[in-house]
Amino acid sequence: MNQAAVSSPRLDKWIRILNVAAVVAVFATIFVIFFYAPVERTMGNVQRLFYFHVGSAWVGAVAFLVALIGGVLYLRRPSRKYDAMAVAAIEIGLVFLSMAIVGGSVWGKPAWNTWWIWSPRLTLVTVAWLTYAAYFMLRGAIEDEEKRGRYAAVYAIISFAVIILTYISIRIFRDIHPVVFGGTTEAAAGAQEGLQEFAGVESLRMVLSLNVAVIAFTVLGAAWLLVRIRLQYLMDYSNSLKARAASQLGGRPALVSGLGLIVAQMQMPAGMGNPDHFNNYLVLGYVVMSSIALFYVLTLAFRQRNVEKDISLLQQVIDAERSTRRS
């Protein structure tokens, strides 16, 4: 990969546009959730976690679908851009799925009086998270670039079956998790599990609020996807520079052996909540989900900064070696 392939004004332009749109959309969603959406008559304010929970789960599933498309395109015509798209999409999907799992767990405590229950839906969500996390283990175990891309593409395609099973699980198995979207029969099943039926003016406001949240999370996911794709391009370019530097330096590979990515290590802030007050779970859920999102944004920024430093240093090493050979 050359430097021209890494530098893309069009990609940078779309990243800037989507970043601004994502910030505006997220703040608009927060306003809608807390100042427009009605209070659910059974659970009260803690139900407001519903909007972030569904929005993040939706984008997680869409991201894994994008990875599947990237895998299909790669198998049809092997290209680094399709592989980069799949890698970025799966990483983004894992972040959003983690937000959905954590937010749902916090919501589950006041709703079901337990943080977690191994129902079909929750079990399959856990399987899905582990399945896609193993994707990166697969990539790390294969050194050959072409073989790694091909195997990873097949894995991304097959893994989407878990997402499909997760979606239909509450429709084919008896599950405590309510059915949010569906026909009359499924809506009745959701009502039995405590989900308010979407009917009347108040419920219309809930539907509108949910749509705003889903759109906002979709824009946020698209912005993160493009940022992660650009980071993957930079990482690939850095690796190509390392190979060039090692080949030029010949017997002095130690000069570049210490050049690697520095991934920021951060600890998630532990939330504190009073189980006797549902509002505390609302605050806890949003704090934890927002912390995951903020952690990932900071991680992307740190990773890109350090890869750019690697590229600059490696380019200096290569240029210095060329100057030495000419002299």
Helices and strands as residue ranges (DSSP letters): H 3-6, H 9-35, G 45-48, H 49-76, H 80-112, H 120-141, H 145-172, H 184-192, H 200-249, H 254-257, H 278-326
